[in-house]
Amino acid sequence: MHPTAAKVRDRLAARGLEVEVEVLPDSTRTAREAAVACGCDVGQIVKSLVFVVDGKPVMVLCAGDRRVTAIDGRPATAEEARAATGFAIGGIPPLGHDAELPTIVDESLRRFDRVWCAAGTPHAVFETSVGSLLAALPDADVRPV
């Protein structure tokens, strides 16, 4: 396993989210690529997006089949996203970043029992229940995004 994916797995476990990180041969950089590689609906892919709101980074977790339209801010640049999370775009996990970030979760993810998330690299993913993901993010703001 890639050291970055192992770091994500360990950070998730420290937050009470025990997952099995899978390293896939195909890219999971985009939601569509991830859905094909994971064999799931594109909506079950959690896009971990960094936005800049009032000059500060905010993590937005969005269903793969949705677009962010209700956040009062702008998408972070690739450099801003890496600086805020410690991970490059295409591999940013929903939590376990270098620093804690305020997190907004797309309420539409609740339509699924299981979701797939990036685990630090464009080829590493993990599957979890929506309930477990939300339990690991107790301060998240769950709402339309």
C-alpha positions as CSV (number, residue, x, y, z in Angstrom):
1,M,0.0,0.0,0.0
2,H,1.2,3.5,-0.8
3,P,2.5,5.3,2.3
4,T,0.0,8.1,1.8
5,A,-2.9,5.7,1.7
6,A,-1.6,4.0,4.9
7,K,-1.4,7.4,6.6
8,V,-5.0,8.1,5.7
9,R,-6.1,4.6,7.0
10,D,-4.4,5.3,10.3
11,R,-5.8,8.8,10.6
12,L,-9.3,7.5,9.9
13,A,-8.9,4.8,12.5
14,A,-7.8,7.4,15.1
15,R,-11.2,9.1,14.4
16,G,-13.1,5.9,14.9
17,L,-13.6,5.1,11.2
18,E,-12.1,1.6,10.6
19,V,-11.9,1.0,6.9
20,E,-10.1,-1.1,4.5
21,V,-8.2,1.0,1.9
22,E,-8.1,-0.5,-1.5
23,V,-5.5,0.4,-4.1
24,L,-7.1,0.1,-7.5
25,P,-5.3,-0.4,-10.9
26,D,-7.5,2.2,-12.5
27,S,-7.6,5.9,-11.7
28,T,-10.3,7.2,-9.3
29,R,-9.3,10.8,-9.9
30,T,-12.8,11.8,-11.1
31,A,-16.2,10.7,-9.7
32,R,-17.0,8.9,-13.0
33,E,-13.7,7.1,-13.0
34,A,-14.1,6.2,-9.4
35,A,-17.6,4.8,-9.9
36,V,-16.4,2.6,-12.8
37,A,-13.4,1.4,-10.8
38,C,-15.5,0.7,-7.6
39,G,-18.4,-0.8,-9.5
40,C,-21.0,1.6,-7.9
41,D,-23.3,4.4,-8.8
42,V,-21.6,7.7,-9.5
43,G,-23.7,9.3,-6.7
44,Q,-22.0,6.9,-4.2
45,I,-18.7,8.6,-4.8
46,V,-17.9,11.2,-2.2
47,K,-16.2,14.2,-3.8
48,S,-13.9,15.8,-1.2
49,L,-13.8,19.4,-2.4
50,V,-12.0,22.3,-0.8
51,F,-13.7,25.7,-1.0
52,V,-12.4,29.1,0.3
53,V,-15.1,30.7,2.4
54,D,-14.3,34.1,4.0
55,G,-10.7,33.5,3.2
56,K,-10.5,30.2,5.0
57,P,-10.5,26.6,3.6
58,V,-13.7,24.6,4.1
59,M,-14.1,20.9,3.2
60,V,-17.3,20.2,1.2
61,L,-18.3,16.5,0.8
62,C,-20.5,16.2,-2.3
63,A,-22.2,13.2,-3.9
64,G,-20.5,12.3,-7.2
65,D,-23.6,13.0,-9.2
66,R,-24.2,16.5,-7.8
67,R,-22.6,19.9,-8.2
68,V,-21.9,22.4,-5.5
69,T,-24.1,25.4,-6.0
70,A,-25.1,26.5,-2.4
71,I,-21.7,27.4,-0.9
72,D,-20.9,31.1,-0.4
73,G,-17.3,30.8,-1.5
74,R,-15.1,29.7,-4.3
75,P,-13.4,26.5,-5.2
76,A,-9.8,26.3,-3.9
77,T,-6.9,26.2,-6.3
78,A,-5.0,23.0,-6.5
79,E,-2.2,24.6,-4.4
80,E,-4.7,25.9,-1.8
81,A,-6.3,22.5,-1.6
82,R,-3.0,20.7,-1.0
83,A,-1.9,23.3,1.6
84,A,-5.2,23.0,3.5
85,T,-5.4,19.2,3.4
86,G,-1.9,17.8,2.8
87,F,-3.2,15.9,-0.3
88,A,-3.4,16.5,-4.0
89,I,-6.7,16.9,-5.8
90,G,-7.9,13.5,-7.0
91,G,-6.9,11.8,-3.7
92,I,-8.2,14.1,-1.0
93,P,-10.0,12.1,1.7
94,P,-13.1,13.4,3.4
95,L,-11.2,13.6,6.8
96,G,-7.8,12.9,8.2
97,H,-6.2,16.0,6.7
98,D,-3.0,17.6,8.0
99,A,-5.2,20.1,9.9
100,E,-8.9,20.0,11.0
101,L,-11.2,21.8,8.5
102,P,-14.8,22.9,8.9
103,T,-16.8,20.4,6.9
104,I,-20.1,20.7,5.1
105,V,-21.7,17.4,3.9
106,D,-24.1,17.1,1.0
107,E,-27.4,15.9,2.6
108,S,-28.1,13.9,-0.6
109,L,-25.5,11.4,0.4
110,R,-28.0,10.0,2.9
111,R,-29.9,8.4,0.0
112,F,-27.2,5.8,0.0
113,D,-26.3,3.1,2.6
114,R,-22.6,2.8,1.4
115,V,-20.3,5.4,-0.2
116,W,-16.8,5.4,-1.6
117,C,-14.2,8.0,-0.7
118,A,-10.6,8.9,-1.8
119,A,-7.9,7.6,0.5
120,G,-4.9,9.9,-0.3
121,T,-4.0,9.0,-3.8
122,P,-5.8,8.9,-7.2
123,H,-5.8,5.1,-6.9
124,A,-6.7,4.5,-3.3
125,V,-10.3,4.4,-2.0
126,F,-12.3,3.1,0.9
127,E,-15.9,2.1,1.3
128,T,-17.9,3.0,4.4
129,S,-21.5,3.5,5.5
130,V,-22.9,7.0,5.4
131,G,-23.7,6.7,9.1
132,S,-20.1,5.8,10.0
133,L,-18.8,8.6,7.9
134,L,-21.0,11.1,9.6
135,A,-20.2,9.7,13.0
136,A,-16.5,10.4,12.3
137,L,-17.5,14.0,11.4
138,P,-19.6,15.0,14.5
139,D,-19.2,18.7,13.9
140,A,-20.1,18.6,10.2
141,D,-22.9,20.7,8.8
142,V,-25.1,18.4,6.8
143,R,-27.2,20.4,4.3
144,P,-27.8,21.1,0.7
145,V,-24.6,22.0,-1.1
